[in-house]
Amino acid sequence: MSIPASLNHNLTLPVICAPMFIISNPDLVIAQCRSGVIGSFPALNARPQAVLDDWLGRIKRELAADPKAAPFAVNQIIHPSNERLEDDMALCVKHEVPLIITSLSAPTQIVPHVHAYGGKVFHDVISVRHAEKALEAGVDGLILVCAGAGGHAGTLSPFALVGEIRKFYDGPIALSGAITNGSAILSAQAMGADFAYIGTRFIATPEANAVEGYKQAILDSAAKDVVYTPYFTGVHGNYLKKSIVAAGLDPDDLPVKDKSAMSFGGARDAKAWKDIWGAGQGVGTIDQVLPTAELVARLQQEYRSAKAALCSNPF
């Protein structure tokens, strides 16, 4: 197990911040990187498409001015409904984004372009089969999206998925699924991952592009308030029950949809993510809105305390 040198630059914690639709913007990414963790955002968050060039330029300028800043990443959705993919990738290549995070289909056509400028590609997977297909495409790392992760998530226990993938893959792994504090980051490492992949915890920050009601719902909710359904995008994901009820829907009786219903970037999908709030099962451990820098500092302290306590345990 190892973290690529290009991504290990200035890290204060082994953390990649998950790209969250609507939520992740340049303010949040820059704050995350300046705090010593890898910040990221979905390319589709930059609207209209031409804005992506401005976002990438600003992020690169501000991080270049901070010698202690960590690298950043951009998420690309590989699906026929994402009509922007080719243009968005051209801009990522132009700006030489250090890390491209790909989702859904294997990034066979993307990997060579990113490798040409020295960048890395990590791919989201929820199963061994998806991991094998991603590795065949030449990715540099895997993001294991396990049970309890916010947004689109799998159903496998991290113990099961990390263990099975480590039987045939010794490269970089980021682990996702209800990771909200420093002890969980340490647990991800102990399980065999190189990075913790954290999303929901960063919604409750001033920098996140989330309405106050969303942030408050994060503070008020527990694992029991998270609903797992494919209804909103065609792919199973975790969402806050409160927002589903507020939209006039019954969270216990949602119709079934499949991937053919997906429409990333379309008005319907954007509205769903805006009004139907994604969140992971770790919400029950989030009780305060904190500036990103303060949050990362707290995660560091929790991580160190957990590590010290573990090392002092005679067993």
VENKANOR-V788001 format. One record per residue. N is the residue number from 1. RES is the residue in one letter. PSI is psi in degrees with one decimal (999 if undefined). Layout:
n = {N/N}
res = {RES/RES}
psi = {PSI/PSI}
//
This chain:
n = {1/2/3/4/5/6/7/8/9/10/11/12/13/14/15/16/17/18/19/20/21/22/23/24/25/26/27/28/29/30/31/32/33/34/35/36/37/38/39/40/41/42/43/44/45/46/47/48/49/50/51/52/53/54/55/56/57/58/59/60/61/62/63/64/65/66/67/68/69/70/71/72/73/74/75/76/77/78/79/80/81/82/83/84/85/86/87/88/89/90/91/92/93/94/95/96/97/98/99/100/101/102/103/104/105/106/107/108/109/110/111/112/113/114/115/116/117/118/119/120/121/122/123/124/125/126/127/128/129/130/131/132/133/134/135/136/137/138/139/140/141/142/143/144/145/146/147/148/149/150/151/152/153/154/155/156/157/158/159/160/161/162/163/164/165/166/167/168/169/170/171/172/173/174/175/176/177/178/179/180/181/182/183/184/185/186/187/188/189/190/191/192/193/194/195/196/197/198/199/200/201/202/203/204/205/206/207/208/209/210/211/212/213/214/215/216/217/218/219/220/221/222/223/224/225/226/227/228/229/230/231/232/233/234/235/236/237/238/239/240/241/242/243/244/245/246/247/248/249/250/251/252/253/254/255/256/257/258/259/260/261/262/263/264/265/266/267/268/269/270/271/272/273/274/275/276/277/278/279/280/281/282/283/284/285/286/287/288/289/290/291/292/293/294/295/296/297/298/299/300/301/302/303/304/305/306/307/308/309/310/311/312/313/314/315}
res = {M/S/I/P/A/S/L/N/H/N/L/T/L/P/V/I/C/A/P/M/F/I/I/S/N/P/D/L/V/I/A/Q/C/R/S/G/V/I/G/S/F/P/A/L/N/A/R/P/Q/A/V/L/D/D/W/L/G/R/I/K/R/E/L/A/A/D/P/K/A/A/P/F/A/V/N/Q/I/I/H/P/S/N/E/R/L/E/D/D/M/A/L/C/V/K/H/E/V/P/L/I/I/T/S/L/S/A/P/T/Q/I/V/P/H/V/H/A/Y/G/G/K/V/F/H/D/V/I/S/V/R/H/A/E/K/A/L/E/A/G/V/D/G/L/I/L/V/C/A/G/A/G/G/H/A/G/T/L/S/P/F/A/L/V/G/E/I/R/K/F/Y/D/G/P/I/A/L/S/G/A/I/T/N/G/S/A/I/L/S/A/Q/A/M/G/A/D/F/A/Y/I/G/T/R/F/I/A/T/P/E/A/N/A/V/E/G/Y/K/Q/A/I/L/D/S/A/A/K/D/V/V/Y/T/P/Y/F/T/G/V/H/G/N/Y/L/K/K/S/I/V/A/A/G/L/D/P/D/D/L/P/V/K/D/K/S/A/M/S/F/G/G/A/R/D/A/K/A/W/K/D/I/W/G/A/G/Q/G/V/G/T/I/D/Q/V/L/P/T/A/E/L/V/A/R/L/Q/Q/E/Y/R/S/A/K/A/A/L/C/S/N/P/F}
psi = {138.9/155.3/126.6/140.6/-36.4/-21.9/-9.9/3.8/117.8/19.3/132.0/-15.7/150.4/69.7/133.2/126.0/125.7/142.4/121.7/127.9/131.2/-44.9/-47.2/121.7/176.4/-38.7/-45.9/-44.1/-46.4/-42.4/-40.1/-48.8/-39.6/-22.1/-6.0/19.8/159.1/114.4/156.0/163.1/152.5/136.8/-33.5/-13.0/-23.3/110.4/133.0/177.3/-36.8/-21.8/-24.3/-37.7/-42.4/-43.5/-48.0/-39.8/-43.8/-46.4/-45.6/-42.5/-47.9/-35.7/-33.3/-27.4/-7.7/104.6/-12.3/4.3/143.8/167.3/169.6/168.8/157.3/134.9/133.5/127.5/117.6/95.2/144.6/-28.1/-15.3/86.9/-10.9/-9.6/-48.7/-46.4/-39.4/-40.5/-34.5/-39.0/-37.6/-38.5/-42.7/-43.4/0.7/57.4/126.9/-38.1/126.5/126.3/118.2/149.9/152.5/-96.8/153.9/136.9/47.4/-41.8/-17.1/-40.3/-48.5/-36.6/-37.7/-42.1/-27.9/-30.5/5.9/10.1/172.1/154.0/123.3/142.3/137.4/131.7/151.4/3.5/166.6/-41.0/-43.8/-37.7/-43.4/-41.3/-39.2/-41.4/-35.1/-29.6/-8.7/21.7/160.0/-11.4/161.9/141.4/111.7/107.1/98.7/-178.9/136.1/-4.8/153.2/157.8/-146.4/124.7/158.7/-168.6/-4.7/144.7/141.3/-31.3/-41.3/-49.1/-44.1/-44.9/-43.1/-39.7/-33.0/-12.0/-23.8/-1.0/124.6/13.8/-173.6/133.9/133.2/136.4/130.0/145.2/90.1/34.4/112.0/-3.1/174.6/-34.2/-32.8/-33.5/-45.4/-38.5/-39.2/-42.4/-45.0/-30.0/-18.2/3.4/158.7/-34.3/150.3/140.4/109.0/126.5/-67.6/-39.0/-28.7/-4.8/-35.9/57.3/153.3/-29.8/-23.5/140.8/67.8/141.2/158.2/-33.9/-35.1/-46.7/-40.4/-37.0/-34.8/-44.8/-33.2/-13.4/162.5/177.3/-34.4/-16.2/10.7/128.8/132.5/114.5/150.0/1.1/-39.1/-24.7/-5.8/-10.6/137.7/136.0/166.4/130.9/154.9/127.2/-37.6/-40.6/-29.9/-43.7/-42.1/-25.8/4.2/20.9/155.5/109.5/-16.7/0.2/61.7/138.0/159.0/136.7/158.2/-176.3/-24.4/-16.0/-4.8/144.7/65.9/129.5/-11.3/164.7/-40.0/-44.3/-41.5/-40.2/-39.9/-47.6/-28.3/-41.4/-30.1/108.5/123.1/146.7/150.3/171.0/-6.3/4.6/-27.2/-13.5/6.0/118.7/11.5/139.2/122.0/144.2/146.7/-44.1/-41.2/-37.8/-46.5/-37.9/-39.0/-42.3/-39.5/-47.0/-42.8/-40.1/-47.3/-40.9/-42.0/-38.9/-42.0/-41.8/-39.2/-42.3/-24.1/-9.0/122.6/-16.0/999}
//
